[in-house]
Amino acid sequence: MVNLLIVYYSAYGHIFKMTSTVKEEMKGIDEVRIKMVKVPEFESAKENMSGQEAYVNAQELQEDVPEASLKDLKWADGILWGIPTRFGNMPAQIKQFIDQAGGLWQEGKLEDVVTGIMTSTNTMHGGQETTIITSLIPMIHLGMIYVGLPYGENPELFPAEAKGGSPYGASTVAGADGSRTPVEDELKMAVRLGKRIYKVAKSINK
Ligand SMILES: Cc1cc2nc3c(=O)[nH]c(=O)nc-3n(C[C@H](O)[C@H](O)[C@H](O)COP(=O)(O)O)c2cc1C
C-alpha cells in the first residue's frame, strides 16, 4: 500500500477544489491510502480576513478537513502539496508548517518521499512557476523526490487560451477578482499529478 498525503492551504477555496478533486478521483485506486489535511491557519489571518465573504465561505467548506501535523508527514510515502501563491512564493502558513520538520530532516524521515506541487495564482504570470520552483527548495533539503507534469502525459500543457498547468506541477488561475474556479483541464492535470506521485512511490516502496 502507498500512503498518499494531500496537504494544502487554501484561503479562498481554489486549491481546496483541486485537492478534493484529486482525493475523490484517486480513492478508487487499489493499493493507495489517501489522507487529506489542511495546514493550520494563523490566528492573525483569521482575524484579518474574517470580514471577507470569500474567505469565510471557503473556510466553512473546509471545516471537516483535519489539520496537518508532523505525524502526517511521517506517515506518507507520497505527498501532494497544494500551495497558493503569495507574492510569487509559498504562504507563510505552509512555510511555518515545513519549518517544524527539522526533527524529521535530522532523522532523514522524509528522504525518498515522492512529492509534487499544485499552485494557484490570481494572474497568469503572477507566480505559477516561481511558487512551485521556490517551494521545491525545502522539499529538496528534506530529501524528497520531486515529480512534475511531463508534456508527454499532459497535452493540456499546449493550450490555445490561458490556463494553469506547467511541467513543474499542476495549477489554476483564480482570476483578478478570484471568481474563476479551476477548469476541467486544470483538474485533470491535478489528478494526473496525484497518480504520478502514487505510481513512483509504489515503485520505490516495493
Ligand atoms: C497576500 C497575498 C499575496 C498574493 N500574491 C499574489 C501574486 O503574487 N500573484 C498572483 O497572481 N496572485 C497573488 N495572490 C492571489 C492568491 O494567490 C490567490 O488568492 C490564490 O491563489 C487563490 O487560491 P485559494 O483560493 O486556494 O486561496 C495573493 C494573495 C494574497 C492574499
The ligand as an SDF file (V2000), in Angstrom:
LIG
                    3D

 31 33  0  0  0  0  0  0  0  0999 V2000
   -1.0020   38.4240    0.3930 C   0  0  0  0  0  0  0  0  0  0  0  0
   -1.3590   37.8800   -0.9460 C   0  0  0  0  0  0  0  0  0  0  0  0
   -0.4270   37.8650   -1.9670 C   0  0  0  0  0  0  0  0  0  0  0  0
   -0.7610   37.3860   -3.2330 C   0  0  0  0  0  0  0  0  0  0  0  0
    0.1790   37.4060   -4.2200 N   0  0  0  0  0  0  0  0  0  0  0  0
   -0.1690   37.0440   -5.4710 C   0  0  0  0  0  0  0  0  0  0  0  0
    0.7870   37.1110   -6.5370 C   0  0  0  0  0  0  0  0  0  0  0  0
    1.9520   37.4380   -6.3600 O   0  0  0  0  0  0  0  0  0  0  0  0
    0.3660   36.7580   -7.7740 N   0  0  0  0  0  0  0  0  0  0  0  0
   -0.9210   36.3670   -8.0340 C   0  0  0  0  0  0  0  0  0  0  0  0
   -1.2440   36.0970   -9.1790 O   0  0  0  0  0  0  0  0  0  0  0  0
   -1.8230   36.2210   -7.0300 N   0  0  0  0  0  0  0  0  0  0  0  0
   -1.4680   36.5640   -5.7620 C   0  0  0  0  0  0  0  0  0  0  0  0
   -2.3750   36.4440   -4.7450 N   0  0  0  0  0  0  0  0  0  0  0  0
   -3.6610   35.7820   -5.0150 C   0  0  0  0  0  0  0  0  0  0  0  0
   -3.6620   34.3660   -4.4930 C   0  0  0  0  0  0  0  0  0  0  0  0
   -2.6050   33.6010   -4.9970 O   0  0  0  0  0  0  0  0  0  0  0  0
   -4.9930   33.6910   -4.7860 C   0  0  0  0  0  0  0  0  0  0  0  0
   -5.9330   34.2980   -3.9360 O   0  0  0  0  0  0  0  0  0  0  0  0
   -4.9250   32.2210   -4.5310 C   0  0  0  0  0  0  0  0  0  0  0  0
   -4.1270   31.5860   -5.4900 O   0  0  0  0  0  0  0  0  0  0  0  0
   -6.2830   31.5690   -4.5500 C   0  0  0  0  0  0  0  0  0  0  0  0
   -6.1310   30.2540   -4.0300 O   0  0  0  0  0  0  0  0  0  0  0  0
   -7.0530   29.8040   -2.8080 P   0  0  0  0  0  0  0  0  0  0  0  0
   -8.4420   30.1290   -3.2470 O   0  0  0  0  0  0  0  0  0  0  0  0
   -6.8250   28.3370   -2.6730 O   0  0  0  0  0  0  0  0  0  0  0  0
   -6.6490   30.5640   -1.5670 O   0  0  0  0  0  0  0  0  0  0  0  0
   -2.0630   36.8760   -3.4700 C   0  0  0  0  0  0  0  0  0  0  0  0
   -2.9930   36.8610   -2.4240 C   0  0  0  0  0  0  0  0  0  0  0  0
   -2.6630   37.3370   -1.1750 C   0  0  0  0  0  0  0  0  0  0  0  0
   -3.6780   37.2870   -0.0670 C   0  0  0  0  0  0  0  0  0  0  0  0
  1  2  1  0
  2  3  1  0
  2 30  2  0
  3  4  2  0
  4  5  1  0
  4 28  1  0
  5  6  2  0
  6  7  1  0
  6 13  1  0
  7  8  2  0
  7  9  1  0
  9 10  1  0
 10 11  2  0
 10 12  1  0
 12 13  2  0
 13 14  1  0
 14 15  1  0
 14 28  1  0
 15 16  1  0
 16 17  1  0
 16 18  1  0
 18 19  1  0
 18 20  1  0
 20 21  1  0
 20 22  1  0
 22 23  1  0
 23 24  1  0
 24 25  2  0
 24 26  1  0
 24 27  1  0
 28 29  2  0
 29 30  1  0
 30 31  1  0
M  END
$$$$
